[in-house]
Amino acid sequence: MDKNWKIETLAIQGGYEPKAGEPRIVPIVQSTTFKYDDADYVAKLFDLDVPGYFYTRLANPTADAFEKKIAQMEGGSAALATASGQAAISLAILNICQCGQHIVSASTLYGGTYNLFSATFPKFGIEVTFVNPDASIEEMQAAFRPSTRALYAESIGNPGMNVLDFEKFAEVASQQQVPLIVDNTMATPYLCRPLELGADIVVHSATKYIDGHATSVGGVIVEGGNFNWDNGKFPELVEPDSSYHGMQYLKTFGASAFTVKARVQLMRDLGPTVAPMNAFMFYQGLQTLPLRMQRHSENALALAGYLEKHPSVSWACYPGLKSHPSYERAGKYLSKGASGVLTFGIKGGATAGKKFMEACRLIALVVHVGDARSCVLHPASTTHRQLTEQQQISSGVSPDLIRLSVGIEHIDDLISDVEQALAASQKL
C-alpha cells in the first residue's frame, strides 16, 4: 500500500494484496478452523509470537482484509471487526473500563447506545454521566471523576444531526488523560476522519453506510495508535495479563495494543465475532463508499432544502442547511458533505407523521439508516421508544420528529414522493 494514496483509492485497493496466483478478489474464508503441520508453530500462534489464524472467533482472513481496509481509510493503526455496532461499542468501553469505573458521554446518541450506557452498563458497575455536547469545557470537566476512563460521542448525532465539536471534546479528553471514543457511523471515513481531529478510538456500526445495501449486521473498532496508555490510568494495557501468559500489551504491541487486547481478551471471552460472509460484504461496501456518500449527501441537502420551505413542514434539520445550529461546524469538519440523514417535523404532529410515512411509495418505512434505498422512521415510537420522554429530548428526539435516510435514487423522484406524502398527511 502506498501511504500517499487518497481515500478513494484505499477504498478500492486497500486491505488486501494478493500474491501471484492468489484470487484477485478477497475470498470468503467460510471456515472456523485452520490446518497446520507443525505443533510448535500453532503454539507460537497462541502466544501471539507469529501472525496467522487458528480460530475464526479471534481472526479470519476475510475479516482481516476488512479490518485492514477500514483501518487504512480511517488513518488508524489497527482494527477489530465485531458482530454488530453495539458489540463494537461494548468492547471498546469494556476494554478499558470495569466495575467501579465511569465514562462521560455526549447525550445526543443513537437510542440503542443511550440505553446501553444508561441501563445495561450500570448493571456491570460502570456508571455513565451524560453531558450536553454544547456544554462549556468547564461544565464538561465537572462531569469527570478520578474513575473516569473515556469520553464518548458521535461525529454526527443520530437522529439529532448535531455535528461534534471535535476541538472541544479532544481538548477535554486530553486534559483528563482519557481516550476520546467517537462513533463515526453516520459520517463514515469518507466524510470525516475523527482520528485526525483528536479522537483516539473510532467505532462504527458497519451495518449502515459501510455495508450500504441493508444486507449484513456488523461493527468495527479502529485504534488511532497515538494515545498514551502508560499514564497511570490504564494498568490493564501496561501490566501483565494473567489470563494471557502475562502478556504486556503496550510493551509488546505498541500502537495496536488496544486492539490486540480487545481481540485476545474480550473477543476470546465474550465472542461477538463477525461472520466471514458479513466481513466480505463490508469489504465490498467500502469499495463504493466514497461514491455513495457523495450522492447521499447531495440528495439529502437538496431534499432538506425542499422540506425547509414546504408549508406543511414546521421545521427541517440537516447540518448542510444554513439554518442548522451545526452549519459552521459541518463546514469545518464535513467539507465533503453532511451524510444522508435528515429530520423534520410535520404540521399536525405524530398523527400527520404516521399518515406521511404510510403514504410514501418510493421511500420505505423500515428501521434502518445508511441504505442505498431511501427509508423513513418515527424515532420516538421506534428506535428511541425505550427511553423516557426526557431522555428522548436529551438525545435530540422530539415527539414530532420524522427521520429520513436519503438514498441514492434520483432526487426528482424522491422529492415527488415526499410531495405526495406530505399532501396525504394533511388530509382530514
N, C-alpha and C positions, 0 to 999 in steps of 0.2 A: 504493500500500500504506500502510495506517495502522500506524505504528510501535508502537501500543498493542495491536494485535491479539494474541490469545492463540495459542499454537502450534496448537491445533485449527483455528482459523480460517486461519492461514497454510498449514496442510496442504491446505486446500480452495482458498483464494483466492490464495495467494502464487505468485510466479514468472512469472505471465502475465497481462497486462492488455490484452485485445483492444480495438481501436478500433472505431468504428462500422462495421458491415458485415463485420467480420472474424469468423472462426469463434469460437464461444463456448468450444469445447474446443481444447486445444493440438493443432495439426495435426502429422502426421508428415511432416517435410520430407525425403523419401527422394530426395535429390539430392546429388551430390558437388560440384556447381559452382553458381554464381550469376551471372546475366547483368547486365551494366552497359553503358551507352551512352557513358559519359564515362571516357576513359583516365586522365585526371588524378585522377579520384575513386578509381579502382582503385589507383593509385599511393599515394594517401593511406591507403587501407585497409592496404596492405602496410607502410606506415610507421607504422601504428597512430595516425594523426592523427585518424581518424574511426572510429566504431564501425560494425560491419557484418560481412558474411560474404563470403568469397571462395573457401573450400575447406573441405569438411566435416571434413578431418583436424584443422583448427585450431578451427573454430567452426561451429555449425549451429543454426538457430532452435529446433529441438526440444530439443537438448541444452542450449541456453542457458536455456530455460524450466525444465528440471530443475535446472540449476546454480543459478539464482536462487532457486528454491523451497527447496532444501536449505540454501543459504547463509542464507536468512531463518530457517529453522527452527532452525539451529544457532547463530544470532546472529553469523554471520561477515560478512566484508566482500566475499568473492568465493569462487567455487568452480570446479573443473575436473573434468569427468566423464572417466572413463577406461574402457578395455575390460574391466577386471577389478579386483577389490580388490587383487590382487598388483601390478598396474600402478600403482594409486594409491599404494601404499606405496613402490614402487620410485622413482617420480617425486618423491615428497615428500622422500625421502632424497637422491637424486641431484641435486636442485635446489640443495642447499647443501653437499653432501659429495662429494669426489672422491678420486682415488688419493692415498694417503698420509695420509688423514684417518680419523676414528674417530667412532663413536657408542656411547652407553651405552643398554642396553635392559633392561627387566624380563625375567626369564627365563620368566615364565608367559605364553607366547604360543601362538597357533594354530600347528600344526606346520609349515604351509607358510611362515609368516613366520619361524619359528625357522630353518628350512632356508635361506631366502633370506639371512638375516643370518649364519648360521654357515658356509655352504658357497659361496653364489654371490657375495655382496658381496666376500669376501676375494679372489676372482679378479679383481675390479676394483681391488684395492688398498685397499679400505675395510674396516677392522677393526671388530669389534663386541665389546664386553665386556658379558656378561650379569650382572645383579645380582638377588639375591632381592628381590622387591618389599617384603618385610617388613624388609629391612636398615635399619640406622640411617642417619641423614643423613651421619654421618661415614664409614660404610662405603661409602655410595653415592658420596660425594665422592672417595674414594680411587680409584674406577674411572675418574675423568676424567683426560684428558691435555690438553696445550696444543692438540692437534689435534682434540679432540672438538668435534663440530658439532651434536649433537642428543641429547636424552633421549627415549626411546620407551617406550610402554606401551599396554596395552589397558584400557579403562574397566572391563570385566568380562572376566577372563581366560578363554580358550577352550582346553580344556574345564574348567580348574580351578575356574572360577566365583568366583575371588577378586576382590573389589572394590578398585579402585585407591585408594590413599591420595593423593588429589589434592593436598591441602595440602602433604604432604611432598615429592612429586615436583615440584610447582610451585616450592617454596622452593629445592630443589636446582638446578633448571633456571635460576631467576633468579640464584642466587648464581654459577653457572657462565657466565651470559650466553649461554645457548643456548636454542633453542626446545624446548618440550615438545610432542611429537607424540603424539597419542592416537588409537588405533583405537577408534572408538565403535560398531562394528558390532553388538555384542551388546546394547548398551543402547538405541541409537537416540537421536535428539534429543528424542523424547517423554519418555523416562525419565531422560535425563541430558544436560546441555549442558556439555561439557568446557571450552569457551571461557569460560564464566562461572566456572569452577573453577580457572583458572590455566593451562590449555592454550593453545598458540599456533597449532597446526595440528591439524585433525581429519581422519582418513581413515576411509573406510567400504568394506566390500565391499557394494555395493548389491545384489548377488546374493541377499543374505539378507533381513532384515526389510524393507528399503526396497522391494524387489520384492514379497516376501511370498507369492508364489504359484509359485515354482520355475520361472519361465519365461525369465529373462534373466540373462546374466552381465555385470557391470559394476562400476565403482568410482567413487569421487569423493574429491577433496581439498577441504577447506574451510579458508580462511585466516581467522584471527581479526582481523588488521589492526592489532594493537597492539604487536607485537614490535619492538624497536629493532634493525633490521638494520645500522644505522650505528654499531656498537660496536667496529669494527675486526676482527671475525672473519669477516665475510661480504662480501668485496670484490666477489664476483660479482653482488651486488644493488646495489652502490653505484657501482662503477667502470664505465666504458663497455664495452659488449659488442661486441667486434669482429665477431662473427658476425651482428649485427643493427644495422648502421648506427651503431655507437657508442651504442646505447641505454643510458641510465642508469635502471634500473627503479625504484629507490626515489624518485629525484628526479622522474620523470615520472608514476608511478602510485601513489605513497604507500601507502595501506592495502591495495592489491591488488597490490603489487609482486611478491610471492612467486608468486601465481597467474599473473600475466602472463608472468613469466619461465618458469615451468613450461610454459605453453602455447606461447609463440612460440619457445622454445629446445628443450625436451625433447620436447614433443608433435610439434613440427615435425620433429625429427631421428630420434626413435625410433618415433613413430606409433602408440601404443596407444590408438586412438580409439574412443570409444563409438559403437555403431551408432545411428542415429536411432530405429529401432524400439525398441531397448532403452531409450533415454532416455525415450521415450514411456511405456513400461511402468513405469519407475521413477517418472516423474511421476504416473502413475495410482496406483501403490502408495503413494506418500506421502500421498495424499488419505485413505486409510483407516488409515494407520499408528497414530494415537492410539487408535482403536477396537480395532485388532488387538492392540496392545501391552498394553492393559488386560486383554484376555481371555487372551492368552498368559501374562501374569504371574499372573493369578488361578488359571488351570488348573495352572500349574507349582507354585505354592505348595501347592495342595490335593493334588496328586499326590506332591510331596515329603514332605508330612506323612504321607500314607498309607504311603509306602515306608519312612520312618524307623521306623515301628512294626511293620513286617512281619517275621515270624520268619525268612523266607528271605533277608532283606537284611541284610548286615553293616554297612553304613553308607549314609547318604544325604547329598548335598551340594547345597545351594541357599542362596543368600545371604539368602533370606527366612525361613529356619529359625533359631530362636534358638540352635541347636547349631552353626551355621556360624561360623567364625572372623571372617568379614566382616559378621556380622549388624548390629553397631552402625554400621559404615561404610555398609552398604546403607541403613540408616535415615537417614543423613546425606546421602548423595549420590543415592539412588534411592528417594525418598519415594513415587513413584507406582507402584513395582513393581520387581521384580528380574529382569525379562525371562522368556523362555520355555524356557531350557535348564537342565537339572539332570543330575547324575551320581549313580550309586550303584554299590555292589558287591554281587554276589550270592554267597551262601554256595555254595561249590563252584567258585569261581574262573572261569577262562576257559571251561572246559567247560560249566559251568552257564550262563554268559553266552551262549554260542553257542546252546544249547537255547532260552534265553529269547527271543532275537532271532528265531529261526526259528519260534517258537510264536506270536508276535504276529500278530494277524489285522487289527486296525484300524491299528495302528502299523506303518509300513513300514520295512524295512531299506534305507536309502539313505544316500549320502554327502552330507549336507546338514543345515543348520540354518536356522531362520527362516522355515519354510514354514507356511502356514495349516494344512497337514496334519501330523500328528504323525509323527515318524520316530525311529529308533533306530540306534546305531552303537557299535562297539567301537574306540575311537580308537587303542589300542596296535597293532592289527593293520591299521589303515586310514590315517586322516589323519596319524598320527604314526609310522607304521611305518618311515619313512626315518631316524628318529632312533635313536641308541643308547638302551639301557635307562636309562642315567644321564641322558641328555638328556630322555627322556620323563618321568622322575621330576621333573627340574628344571622341566619345563613343566607339571607337575601331573597327569601321566598315569601311573596305576598299572596293572599288568597286569590287574587285575580290574575296572577302571572301565568302566561302561556309560553312554553318553550318551543322554539322551532330549531331543529337541527337541519340546516340548509344543505342540501346535497349538491351534486354537480350536474343536475339537469339544466336545460336551457332556462335562463332567467325569465323569459317571456311566459313560458308555461307555468313556472312557479307563481309568478305574480297573478296570472289568470286564475289559478286555482285558489289562491288566497283571496282574491277579489270576490269570487262567487261564494266562498265560505263565509266571508265577512257579511255579505249581503244576507245569507241564510241565518246568520247568528242574530241579526237584528229584527227578524220577523217575529211577531207575537204568536 
